[in-house]
Amino acid sequence: MESLDRPFTVSIFTENTIGMLNRITIIFTRRHLNIDSITASETEVKDVHRYTIVLRTSREKIEKVVGQIEKLIDVLKAFVHEDDEVVHREIALYKIKTTELKSINVEQVVKENSAKILTVDPDFIVIEKTGYKAETQALLEKLKPFGILEFARSGRVAVSKSMKELSTYLKELEIN
């Protein structure tokens, strides 16, 4: 098998139980795999939660990890996707000093990057950008000259391009 590291998105569907995130991340730690981002949320199915984990590794390693994750109690199903198999975005927030602003320049940068100003305060403004990690990072670089007070980026939020619904997978699990 190939050992080329590339990005993967792992979607893990679980019951919402205490310690679930810890049990999942321990599996990555034992395999010496670094998680680039992780998000957790509800799904369209009542009482089912989704963990979306992004990391760089080989197909062989990620398949083994997902196999171990699926053996955990309360894990319903886990999927591995390459970037072209999912629709994904991240959100970034940028807090900039108002006193350092040349407002016309900031507004121009915001507009050119399809971002928006969320809050204007006497001391700071907060800008929001949704997009790919490279896009949110590029905007960070453009805003640095204006004085970044804070920067936060979410983990990847992703849905698969597959048309099979989660509820279908859950029904199949009940049958088996």
C-alpha positions in Angstrom: 0.0 0.0 0.0 1.1 3.6 -0.6 2.4 5.6 2.4 1.9 9.1 0.9 0.4 11.5 3.5 -2.6 13.5 2.2 -5.6 15.2 3.8 -8.6 13.1 4.9 -11.9 14.0 6.5 -13.3 11.5 8.9 -17.0 11.7 9.8 -17.9 9.7 12.9 -21.5 9.3 14.0 -22.1 8.5 17.6 -24.6 8.5 20.4 -24.1 11.6 22.6 -22.3 10.1 25.6 -19.9 11.5 28.1 -16.3 10.9 27.2 -16.9 10.0 23.6 -14.6 12.6 22.2 -11.8 11.5 24.5 -12.3 7.8 23.5 -12.1 8.8 19.8 -9.0 11.0 20.1 -7.1 8.4 22.1 -7.2 6.2 19.1 -5.5 8.8 16.9 -2.9 9.5 19.7 -2.0 5.8 20.0 -1.3 5.8 16.3 0.8 9.0 16.5 -1.6 10.8 14.2 -2.0 14.6 14.7 -5.5 16.0 14.2 -5.5 19.2 12.2 -9.1 20.1 13.2 -12.1 18.7 14.9 -15.7 19.8 15.2 -18.7 18.2 16.9 -22.4 18.8 16.3 -25.8 17.4 16.2 -27.0 15.7 13.0 -30.3 15.5 11.3 -31.1 12.3 13.2 -32.3 12.8 16.8 -29.8 11.8 19.5 -27.0 11.2 16.9 -23.9 13.4 16.9 -21.2 13.9 14.3 -17.5 14.4 14.8 -15.6 15.8 11.8 -11.9 15.2 12.0 -9.3 16.4 9.5 -5.8 15.0 9.4 -3.0 14.2 7.1 -1.9 10.6 6.8 -1.9 7.6 4.5 -4.9 5.7 3.3 -3.6 2.6 5.0 -3.3 4.3 8.4 -6.7 6.1 8.3 -8.5 2.9 7.3 -7.0 1.1 10.3 -7.9 4.0 12.7 -11.5 4.1 11.4 -11.8 0.3 11.9 -10.8 0.8 15.5 -13.2 3.7 16.0 -16.1 1.7 14.7 -15.4 -0.9 17.4 -16.1 1.6 20.1 -19.3 1.3 22.0 -21.7 4.1 21.1 -20.1 4.7 17.6 -22.7 4.1 15.0 -20.7 4.6 11.8 -17.5 6.2 10.6 -16.6 7.3 7.1 -13.3 8.4 5.5 -13.4 11.0 2.7 -10.9 12.6 0.5 -11.3 16.4 -0.2 -13.1 15.9 -3.5 -15.7 13.6 -1.8 -17.0 16.3 0.6 -18.4 19.8 0.5 -16.6 21.7 3.3 -16.0 25.1 4.8 -14.5 26.7 7.9 -15.4 30.0 9.6 -12.9 32.5 10.8 -13.3 35.6 13.1 -10.8 38.4 13.1 -10.7 41.1 15.8 -8.9 44.3 14.8 -8.2 47.5 16.7 -10.5 50.3 15.6 -7.8 52.9 16.5 -5.4 51.4 14.0 -7.9 51.4 11.1 -7.9 53.2 7.9 -11.6 52.2 7.5 -11.7 52.6 3.7 -8.8 50.1 3.3 -10.3 47.6 5.8 -13.7 47.8 4.1 -12.0 47.2 0.8 -10.1 44.2 2.0 -13.3 42.8 3.6 -15.3 43.3 0.4 -12.5 41.8 -1.9 -12.4 38.7 0.3 -16.1 38.1 0.5 -16.0 38.6 4.2 -18.3 40.7 6.4 -18.0 43.0 9.4 -20.0 41.6 12.3 -19.4 44.1 15.0 -18.2 47.7 15.1 -17.1 48.8 18.6 -15.2 52.0 19.6 -12.1 49.9 20.3 -12.4 47.1 17.8 -14.2 45.5 14.8 -14.9 41.8 14.2 -14.8 40.4 10.7 -16.2 37.0 9.6 -15.0 35.0 6.7 -16.4 31.6 5.7 -14.5 29.5 3.2 -11.6 27.1 2.7 -8.7 27.2 5.2 -6.4 28.7 2.6 -9.0 31.6 2.0 -9.3 32.4 5.7 -5.5 32.2 6.1 -5.0 34.6 3.2 -7.4 37.1 4.7 -5.5 36.8 8.0 -2.3 37.8 6.2 -4.0 40.8 4.5 -5.4 42.0 7.9 -2.2 41.7 9.9 -1.0 45.2 8.9 -4.2 46.6 10.6 -3.3 45.1 14.0 -4.9 41.7 14.8 -6.1 41.5 18.4 -7.6 38.0 18.1 -8.0 35.4 15.4 -10.1 32.2 15.7 -10.9 29.6 13.0 -13.3 26.7 13.4 -12.6 23.2 12.4 -13.9 21.9 9.1 -17.6 21.5 8.7 -18.3 18.9 6.0 -21.0 16.9 4.4 -20.4 14.0 1.9 -21.3 14.2 -1.7 -22.8 10.8 -1.4 -26.6 10.8 -1.7 -27.1 8.0 0.9 -28.7 9.5 4.0 -27.4 8.8 7.5 -30.8 7.4 8.5 -30.4 4.7 5.7 -27.1 3.6 7.3 -28.7 3.5 10.7 -31.6 1.3 9.5 -29.0 -1.0 7.8 -27.2 -1.3 11.2 -30.5 -2.3 12.9 -31.1 -5.1 10.4 -27.6 -6.6 10.8 
